[in-house]
Amino acid sequence: MQSTESVVEGNCHLVQLMAPGVCAEGVDRMLRAIRKHLGMDVAFISHFRPPERVLTHVDSVPDGPLRQEQSIPLQEGYCLKVVQGELPQCIPDTARVPATQHIPATHAIHIGSHLSVPIRLEDGQIYGTLCCFSYQPNPSLGEHDIQLMHTFADILAARLDESAAAERAKEDLAREVRSAMADGIPRIVFQPICRIADKTICGFESLSRFDIEPRRSPDKWFEIAQKADQGLELELHAITKALTALEHLPQSCSLSVNSSPELILTGRLHPLLDQMADLSRLVLEITEHAAVHDYVALALSLSPFRQRGARLAVDDAGAGYSSMRHILNLAPEIIKLDISLTQHIDSDAKRRALAKGLTSFAHKIGSLVIAEGVERSEELDMLQKLGVDCAQGYLLSKPLELEAAAVFTLS
């Protein structure tokens, strides 16, 4: 007979409830199918979490005695006793098994028949049990029904193993991201933004670089961090590093940092910016690709920064529909034309028409227009003809280390 400790050993590293990778709707359907097929009144999954067991899924007739997420002491009821071999897995009539008569639940909820099998994971650990019972005895229950229960328990165990593996992989990525930040990653570089009319530098955009193995592009690193629930931490870490550069850059230049709407809405950016006496040189960029579900809330979160002089930029304008929603709902001080619109604008009439329309609109609402990704002099000349205010890109300068950015001028 297994001891309580051996049955539940190591369970704490598993998910607290049914793992996200196990489709809750599918489990509910499975429980209902089992309950109805066997003619039972209640079916449930019990997850052992010492000193309790939690009913992660419950299906029952109306007004059943159990509820989902209900916690019950592990020693109470049938589940642990079945796993330890103190009770049989199949009990067609509880009145014929003396041990059940000493269990309060037998009488409190009128358990007439009971089926329970362990959910055993690949490493041998017991996740819990798959159970069902009826209020009345059911003499038809037998070995065939237990085999059916074991089959479904095996399916559940396989899905839980997959989810546990996914959770471990996620934690591995989280550790990788945390380790990178602890080592001073990312390195921040600064790409100059120039006024097209007089070719003077008016600002810099801070960009992240990841000089670490495995080699991944910055967007891939941020994507991985997001999947590992470290996205906001990495984003805030990069912004914090970038802001230290402000005092070293020319006073006439602004500094743009990329911030997700999610980070702004959490309020985690507020303490960092509250430490800054002057926000007039700060530009917060949000990308066209960032989803915004509540523009009113986002505008309210941005309001304290903008009142203190910070400006808002909508990045990647022209790349999709979302950027126009950002612009209309947030009235940014800066609109940045996406590289897909800027490249070959000198030879593409459709790009010119769209850029001209966006620029005219921006100027009517008092916004500055910056073209991104300018790589050819012909593109820069056309942007000037279209009335675009500023530009950045490899034609003007690649991203620079802070020391080079601090003294950079266009020749």
Helices and strands as residue ranges (DSSP letters): H 4-8, G 11-13, H 24-38, E 42-49, E 52-60, E 71-73, H 79-83, E 90-91, G 94-96, G 98-102, H 104-108, E 113-120, E 126-134, H 143-182, E 187-195, E 201-209, H 218-227, H 231-243, G 246-248, E 254-258, H 261-266, H 270-274, E 282-287, H 295-307, E 311-317, H 321-330, E 334-337, H 339-342, H 349-364, E 368-371, H 377-385, E 390-391, H 402-406
